[in-house]
Amino acid sequence: MPDVRIRARWRIDPYIATLLATAAVASLLPARGVVATGFHYLTTTAIGFLFFLYGARLSTMQAIEGLKHWQLHAAVIASTFLLFPLLGLVAKVLVPGVLTPELYRGLMYLCCLPSTVQSSIAFTSIARGNVAAAVYSASLSNLIGIALTPLLAGLLLLSDRSGGGVSLNSMRGIMLQLLVPFVAGHMLRRWIGGFVAKYRHALGYVDRGSILLVVYAAFSGGVVAGIWARSSPVSLVVMLVVNIVLLAIVMVTTTVAARSLGFCRADEIAIVFCGSKKSLASGVPMAMVLFPASTVGLTVLPLMLFHQIQLMVCAWRARRYATRHVVSQGAEATIRCPPSRPAAG
């Protein structure tokens, strides 16, 4: 069963293919004039609803319980919000010789985003790691990211002179459009949490449909502003290579750090998979709030590429973790930390 799931991960993610197709449609048939204005209001509503659902899904008790494993979570948060941004700053040397300023902005924004939830948990499970810790850590990363991602983006991109940096108005917008709906959803969880849990699969389609809508609006605005005239196919290939190198550095660093700090293998797996991911689900809506419409398309493009890369690379890494221990521990074994010596709390 794990091999089947891993092989499935090596295929192109159908949702990524749909996102790229949506971007292609927007490039050929961008929304203009009154239609673009309508899409603006529609995407604003969709983004608010997305974060309302995120808040409704968050369990306060689970978040509090998960903090007991704080050393592991600290390692994941450090990778997500410290290591990635530092590597993004180092990548500034690639501008303009290797990366265009627009694509570098997208790379830097990617480095500010929180971890994913679903794929972090899935790969940790396939690799037979600490799934409970992965659930808590990935969820905590997304919770922190709602506030920290805009702050990091503002700090690292506010001085951008090319017209695509984060403005103070966008920082206020993130509060009204993202944080307020998130808090409202969480406060109403007592009454709507059961409904959200019961219909989570149907609401998942709402999530993905909303993001497709946001991608179409983002690329429409970019096409109207002439973004493709500022980027060549070669620069996109280079962006792909840079993303691969970025992910490789983070995965190697988190692996070495987890072992050096004495984490057991189950915790190491959770750290590697939670600490190396970036969330497409949070990143695309946030970009629409943080950046001018004319720049959002190229800003989220590095993230869309990175998302597919992380699925494929982490599938390979999860298989390595799993097969390395199946032989010695049995096909159904799960790697666990010794109860007498918990590595992270």
GUVO-710624 format. One record per residue (C-alpha): residue number from 1; z, x, y; residue in three letters. Coordinates in nm, 2 decimals, m for minus. Example, Ala and Ser with C-alpha at 12.3 -4.5 7.8 and 13.67 -1.06 7.14 Angstrom:
residues 2
[1 [0.78 1.23 m0.45] "ala"];
[2 [0.71 1.37 m0.11] "ser"];
//
This chain:
residues 345
[1 [0.00 0.00 0.00] "met"];
[2 [0.08 0.27 0.26] "pro"];
[3 [m0.25 0.44 0.18] "asp"];
[4 [m0.44 0.12 0.25] "val"];
[5 [m0.26 0.07 0.58] "arg"];
[6 [m0.32 0.43 0.68] "ile"];
[7 [m0.70 0.41 0.60] "arg"];
[8 [m0.72 0.09 0.80] "ala"];
[9 [m0.58 0.29 1.10] "arg"];
[10 [m0.86 0.53 1.08] "trp"];
[11 [m1.11 0.26 1.17] "arg"];
[12 [m1.19 0.19 1.53] "ile"];
[13 [m0.93 m0.06 1.65] "asp"];
[14 [m1.12 m0.39 1.69] "pro"];
[15 [m0.92 m0.47 2.00] "tyr"];
[16 [m1.03 m0.14 2.16] "ile"];
[17 [m1.39 m0.22 2.07] "ala"];
[18 [m1.34 m0.55 2.24] "thr"];
[19 [m1.19 m0.39 2.55] "leu"];
[20 [m1.48 m0.15 2.57] "leu"];
[21 [m1.73 m0.44 2.53] "ala"];
[22 [m1.55 m0.62 2.81] "thr"];
[23 [m1.58 m0.32 3.03] "ala"];
[24 [m1.95 m0.30 2.95] "ala"];
[25 [m2.00 m0.67 3.03] "val"];
[26 [m1.82 m0.62 3.36] "ala"];
[27 [m2.04 m0.32 3.43] "ser"];
[28 [m2.36 m0.53 3.38] "leu"];
[29 [m2.23 m0.86 3.52] "leu"];
[30 [m1.95 m0.79 3.76] "pro"];
[31 [m1.77 m1.07 3.94] "ala"];
[32 [m1.86 m1.09 4.31] "arg"];
[33 [m1.77 m1.29 4.61] "gly"];
[34 [m1.60 m1.62 4.54] "val"];
[35 [m1.60 m1.55 4.17] "val"];
[36 [m1.42 m1.22 4.22] "ala"];
[37 [m1.16 m1.40 4.44] "thr"];
[38 [m1.10 m1.65 4.17] "gly"];
[39 [m1.06 m1.37 3.91] "phe"];
[40 [m0.81 m1.21 4.14] "his"];
[41 [m0.58 m1.51 4.15] "tyr"];
[42 [m0.63 m1.57 3.78] "leu"];
[43 [m0.54 m1.21 3.68] "thr"];
[44 [m0.24 m1.22 3.91] "thr"];
[45 [m0.11 m1.53 3.73] "thr"];
[46 [m0.19 m1.38 3.39] "ala"];
[47 [m0.01 m1.05 3.46] "ile"];
[48 [0.30 m1.24 3.58] "gly"];
[49 [0.29 m1.45 3.26] "phe"];
[50 [0.26 m1.14 3.04] "leu"];
[51 [0.58 m0.99 3.18] "phe"];
[52 [0.76 m1.32 3.16] "phe"];
[53 [0.69 m1.32 2.79] "leu"];
[54 [0.80 m0.96 2.76] "tyr"];
[55 [1.13 m1.06 2.91] "gly"];
[56 [1.17 m1.36 2.69] "ala"];
[57 [1.12 m1.14 2.38] "arg"];
[58 [1.38 m0.88 2.47] "leu"];
[59 [1.71 m0.92 2.28] "ser"];
[60 [2.00 m0.80 2.49] "thr"];
[61 [2.22 m0.75 2.19] "met"];
[62 [1.96 m0.54 2.01] "gln"];
[63 [1.92 m0.32 2.32] "ala"];
[64 [2.29 m0.27 2.35] "ile"];
[65 [2.33 m0.20 1.98] "glu"];
[66 [2.05 0.05 1.98] "gly"];
[67 [2.21 0.26 2.25] "leu"];
[68 [2.46 0.39 1.99] "lys"];
[69 [2.18 0.63 1.88] "his"];
[70 [2.16 0.76 2.23] "trp"];
[71 [2.06 1.12 2.15] "gln"];
[72 [1.75 1.01 1.97] "leu"];
[73 [1.66 0.77 2.25] "his"];
[74 [1.72 1.04 2.51] "ala"];
[75 [1.47 1.26 2.32] "ala"];
[76 [1.21 0.99 2.32] "val"];
[77 [1.27 0.90 2.69] "ile"];
[78 [1.24 1.28 2.78] "ala"];
[79 [0.91 1.30 2.60] "ser"];
[80 [0.77 0.98 2.75] "thr"];
[81 [0.89 1.02 3.11] "phe"];
[82 [0.94 1.40 3.16] "leu"];
[83 [0.72 1.60 2.92] "leu"];
[84 [0.41 1.38 2.97] "phe"];
[85 [0.43 1.38 3.35] "pro"];
[86 [0.49 1.76 3.35] "leu"];
[87 [0.18 1.81 3.14] "leu"];
[88 [m0.01 1.58 3.37] "gly"];
[89 [0.09 1.79 3.67] "leu"];
[90 [m0.03 2.11 3.48] "val"];
[91 [m0.36 1.93 3.42] "ala"];
[92 [m0.42 1.93 3.79] "lys"];
[93 [m0.58 2.27 3.75] "val"];
[94 [m0.87 2.10 3.58] "leu"];
[95 [m0.97 1.92 3.91] "val"];
[96 [m1.25 1.93 4.02] "pro"];
[97 [m1.41 2.18 3.79] "gly"];
[98 [m1.34 1.99 3.46] "val"];
[99 [m1.21 1.65 3.56] "leu"];
[100 [m1.31 1.43 3.85] "thr"];
[101 [m1.03 1.33 4.09] "pro"];
[102 [m1.07 0.96 3.97] "glu"];
[103 [m1.03 1.05 3.60] "leu"];
[104 [m0.74 1.29 3.68] "tyr"];
[105 [m0.56 1.00 3.86] "arg"];
[106 [m0.61 0.79 3.54] "gly"];
[107 [m0.47 1.08 3.33] "leu"];
[108 [m0.17 1.12 3.56] "met"];
[109 [m0.11 0.74 3.55] "tyr"];
[110 [m0.13 0.75 3.17] "leu"];
[111 [0.14 1.02 3.16] "cys"];
[112 [0.38 0.79 3.36] "cys"];
[113 [0.36 0.49 3.12] "leu"];
[114 [0.62 0.38 2.86] "pro"];
[115 [0.57 0.41 2.48] "ser"];
[116 [0.41 0.14 2.27] "thr"];
[117 [0.62 m0.09 2.05] "val"];
[118 [0.41 m0.22 1.76] "gln"];
[119 [0.23 0.10 1.66] "ser"];
[120 [0.53 0.32 1.71] "ser"];
[121 [0.73 0.10 1.46] "ile"];
[122 [0.43 0.07 1.22] "ala"];
[123 [0.37 0.44 1.19] "phe"];
[124 [0.74 0.52 1.16] "thr"];
[125 [0.76 0.27 0.87] "ser"];
[126 [0.45 0.42 0.70] "ile"];
[127 [0.59 0.77 0.74] "ala"];
[128 [0.92 0.64 0.59] "arg"];
[129 [1.13 0.73 0.90] "gly"];
[130 [1.41 0.56 1.09] "asn"];
[131 [1.25 0.22 1.16] "val"];
[132 [1.56 0.07 1.32] "ala"];
[133 [1.58 0.36 1.57] "ala"];
[134 [1.20 0.33 1.64] "ala"];
[135 [1.25 m0.04 1.72] "val"];
[136 [1.53 0.03 1.97] "tyr"];
[137 [1.37 0.34 2.12] "ser"];
[138 [1.03 0.19 2.18] "ala"];
[139 [1.18 m0.13 2.32] "ser"];
[140 [1.41 0.07 2.55] "leu"];
[141 [1.11 0.28 2.67] "ser"];
[142 [0.93 m0.03 2.77] "asn"];
[143 [1.23 m0.18 2.94] "leu"];
[144 [1.29 0.14 3.14] "ile"];
[145 [0.92 0.17 3.21] "gly"];
[146 [0.90 m0.15 3.41] "ile"];
[147 [1.10 0.02 3.68] "ala"];
[148 [1.04 0.39 3.61] "leu"];
[149 [0.66 0.39 3.57] "thr"];
[150 [0.59 0.26 3.92] "pro"];
[151 [0.85 0.51 4.06] "leu"];
[152 [0.69 0.80 3.88] "leu"];
[153 [0.34 0.69 3.98] "ala"];
[154 [0.45 0.65 4.34] "gly"];
[155 [0.61 0.99 4.34] "leu"];
[156 [0.32 1.17 4.17] "leu"];
[157 [0.03 0.98 4.32] "leu"];
[158 [0.15 0.87 4.66] "leu"];
[159 [0.01 1.18 4.82] "ser"];
[160 [m0.34 1.11 4.68] "asp"];
[161 [m0.58 1.12 4.97] "arg"];
[162 [m0.88 0.98 4.79] "ser"];
[163 [m0.78 0.62 4.85] "gly"];
[164 [m0.65 0.54 4.50] "gly"];
[165 [m0.29 0.65 4.53] "gly"];
[166 [0.01 0.42 4.49] "val"];
[167 [0.11 0.26 4.82] "ser"];
[168 [0.45 0.12 4.93] "leu"];
[169 [0.29 m0.23 4.93] "asn"];
[170 [0.20 m0.19 4.56] "ser"];
[171 [0.56 m0.08 4.49] "met"];
[172 [0.68 m0.40 4.64] "arg"];
[173 [0.41 m0.59 4.44] "gly"];
[174 [0.54 m0.44 4.12] "ile"];
[175 [0.88 m0.59 4.19] "met"];
[176 [0.74 m0.94 4.27] "leu"];
[177 [0.46 m0.95 4.01] "gln"];
[178 [0.62 m0.77 3.72] "leu"];
[179 [1.00 m0.73 3.75] "leu"];
[180 [1.08 m1.08 3.88] "val"];
[181 [0.88 m1.26 3.59] "pro"];
[182 [1.04 m1.02 3.34] "phe"];
[183 [1.39 m1.09 3.46] "val"];
[184 [1.32 m1.46 3.47] "ala"];
[185 [1.18 m1.46 3.12] "gly"];
[186 [1.49 m1.27 2.99] "his"];
[187 [1.73 m1.51 3.17] "met"];
[188 [1.55 m1.80 3.01] "leu"];
[189 [1.55 m1.64 2.66] "arg"];
[190 [1.85 m1.86 2.56] "arg"];
[191 [1.64 m2.17 2.59] "trp"];
[192 [1.29 m2.04 2.51] "ile"];
[193 [1.36 m1.75 2.28] "gly"];
[194 [1.32 m1.96 1.97] "gly"];
[195 [0.99 m2.10 2.08] "phe"];
[196 [0.86 m1.75 2.17] "val"];
[197 [0.97 m1.62 1.83] "ala"];
[198 [0.82 m1.92 1.64] "lys"];
[199 [0.48 m1.89 1.80] "tyr"];
[200 [0.47 m1.51 1.85] "arg"];
[201 [0.14 m1.48 1.67] "his"];
[202 [m0.03 m1.74 1.89] "ala"];
[203 [0.13 m1.59 2.20] "leu"];
[204 [0.00 m1.26 2.09] "gly"];
[205 [m0.35 m1.39 2.14] "tyr"];
[206 [m0.25 m1.49 2.49] "val"];
[207 [m0.12 m1.14 2.56] "asp"];
[208 [m0.45 m0.98 2.44] "arg"];
[209 [m0.66 m1.24 2.62] "gly"];
[210 [m0.48 m1.18 2.94] "ser"];
[211 [m0.54 m0.80 2.91] "ile"];
[212 [m0.91 m0.86 2.85] "leu"];
[213 [m0.92 m1.07 3.16] "leu"];
[214 [m0.75 m0.79 3.36] "val"];
[215 [m0.99 m0.53 3.22] "val"];
[216 [m1.29 m0.74 3.32] "tyr"];
[217 [m1.15 m0.79 3.67] "ala"];
[218 [m1.07 m0.42 3.70] "ala"];
[219 [m1.41 m0.30 3.60] "phe"];
[220 [m1.59 m0.56 3.80] "ser"];
[221 [m1.41 m0.44 4.11] "gly"];
[222 [m1.49 m0.08 4.02] "gly"];
[223 [m1.86 m0.15 3.96] "val"];
[224 [m1.89 m0.32 4.29] "val"];
[225 [m1.73 m0.02 4.45] "ala"];
[226 [m1.97 0.22 4.26] "gly"];
[227 [m1.73 0.39 4.02] "ile"];
[228 [m1.99 0.49 3.77] "trp"];
[229 [m2.19 0.68 4.04] "ala"];
[230 [m1.88 0.91 4.06] "arg"];
[231 [m1.86 0.98 3.69] "ser"];
[232 [m2.11 1.12 3.44] "ser"];
[233 [m2.12 1.08 3.06] "pro"];
[234 [m2.02 1.45 3.04] "val"];
[235 [m1.70 1.39 3.24] "ser"];
[236 [m1.61 1.11 3.00] "leu"];
[237 [m1.65 1.33 2.70] "val"];
[238 [m1.44 1.59 2.87] "val"];
[239 [m1.17 1.33 2.94] "met"];
[240 [m1.18 1.25 2.57] "leu"];
[241 [m1.11 1.61 2.48] "val"];
[242 [m0.84 1.64 2.74] "val"];
[243 [m0.67 1.34 2.59] "asn"];
[244 [m0.68 1.49 2.24] "ile"];
[245 [m0.53 1.81 2.37] "val"];
[246 [m0.26 1.62 2.55] "leu"];
[247 [m0.16 1.42 2.25] "leu"];
[248 [m0.16 1.74 2.03] "ala"];
[249 [0.07 1.92 2.26] "ile"];
[250 [0.32 1.63 2.28] "val"];
[251 [0.33 1.58 1.90] "met"];
[252 [0.38 1.95 1.83] "val"];
[253 [0.65 1.97 2.10] "thr"];
[254 [0.84 1.66 1.99] "thr"];
[255 [0.83 1.79 1.63] "thr"];
[256 [0.96 2.13 1.71] "val"];
[257 [1.22 2.00 1.95] "ala"];
[258 [1.35 1.74 1.70] "ala"];
[259 [1.39 2.01 1.43] "arg"];
[260 [1.55 2.26 1.67] "ser"];
[261 [1.80 2.00 1.79] "leu"];
[262 [1.91 1.93 1.43] "gly"];
[263 [1.77 1.58 1.39] "phe"];
[264 [1.72 1.47 1.03] "cys"];
[265 [1.36 1.40 0.91] "arg"];
[266 [1.39 1.02 0.94] "ala"];
[267 [1.50 1.06 1.31] "asp"];
[268 [1.23 1.33 1.37] "glu"];
[269 [0.97 1.08 1.25] "ile"];
[270 [1.09 0.82 1.50] "ala"];
[271 [1.10 1.07 1.78] "ile"];
[272 [0.75 1.20 1.71] "val"];
[273 [0.59 0.86 1.69] "phe"];
[274 [0.78 0.69 1.97] "cys"];
[275 [0.76 0.99 2.20] "gly"];
[276 [0.39 1.05 2.17] "ser"];
[277 [0.26 0.70 2.24] "lys"];
[278 [0.15 0.53 2.57] "lys"];
[279 [0.13 0.15 2.61] "ser"];
[280 [m0.20 m0.01 2.67] "leu"];
[281 [m0.03 m0.35 2.69] "ala"];
[282 [0.19 m0.25 2.98] "ser"];
[283 [m0.05 0.00 3.14] "gly"];
[284 [m0.35 m0.22 3.21] "val"];
[285 [m0.16 m0.50 3.39] "pro"];
[286 [0.06 m0.25 3.59] "met"];
[287 [m0.26 m0.07 3.71] "ala"];
[288 [m0.39 m0.39 3.86] "met"];
[289 [m0.08 m0.42 4.06] "val"];
[290 [m0.04 m0.05 4.16] "leu"];
[291 [m0.39 0.05 4.25] "phe"];
[292 [m0.67 m0.08 4.47] "pro"];
[293 [m0.92 m0.30 4.28] "ala"];
[294 [m1.20 m0.05 4.35] "ser"];
[295 [m1.02 0.23 4.15] "thr"];
[296 [m0.86 0.05 3.86] "val"];
[297 [m1.15 0.07 3.63] "gly"];
[298 [m1.16 0.45 3.61] "leu"];
[299 [m0.78 0.46 3.63] "thr"];
[300 [m0.74 0.27 3.30] "val"];
[301 [m1.03 0.43 3.12] "leu"];
[302 [m0.83 0.74 3.01] "pro"];
[303 [m0.56 0.51 2.88] "leu"];
[304 [m0.81 0.31 2.67] "met"];
[305 [m0.95 0.63 2.52] "leu"];
[306 [m0.60 0.77 2.46] "phe"];
[307 [m0.49 0.45 2.28] "his"];
[308 [m0.76 0.48 2.02] "gln"];
[309 [m0.70 0.86 1.98] "ile"];
[310 [m0.33 0.80 1.93] "gln"];
[311 [m0.39 0.54 1.65] "leu"];
[312 [m0.62 0.78 1.46] "met"];
[313 [m0.41 1.10 1.50] "val"];
[314 [m0.08 0.92 1.42] "cys"];
[315 [m0.24 0.76 1.11] "ala"];
[316 [m0.31 1.11 0.98] "trp"];
[317 [0.03 1.24 1.08] "arg"];
[318 [0.21 0.94 0.91] "ala"];
[319 [0.02 1.01 0.59] "arg"];
[320 [0.13 1.37 0.60] "arg"];
[321 [0.49 1.27 0.64] "tyr"];
[322 [0.47 1.01 0.37] "ala"];
[323 [0.29 1.21 0.10] "thr"];
[324 [0.50 1.52 0.16] "arg"];
[325 [0.81 1.33 0.04] "his"];
[326 [0.67 1.08 m0.20] "val"];
[327 [0.63 1.35 m0.47] "val"];
[328 [1.00 1.46 m0.44] "ser"];
[329 [1.17 1.13 m0.37] "gln"];
[330 [0.95 0.87 m0.55] "gly"];
[331 [0.69 0.62 m0.43] "ala"];
[332 [0.94 0.37 m0.29] "glu"];
[333 [1.18 0.63 m0.13] "ala"];
[334 [1.26 0.61 0.23] "thr"];
[335 [1.37 0.92 0.42] "ile"];
[336 [1.73 0.87 0.55] "arg"];
[337 [1.97 1.07 0.75] "cys"];
[338 [2.28 1.19 0.55] "pro"];
[339 [2.56 0.93 0.63] "pro"];
[340 [2.81 1.21 0.67] "ser"];
[341 [2.61 1.40 0.92] "arg"];
[342 [2.42 1.16 1.15] "pro"];
[343 [2.19 1.38 1.35] "ala"];
[344 [2.18 1.17 1.66] "ala"];
[345 [2.50 0.99 1.71] "gly"];
//
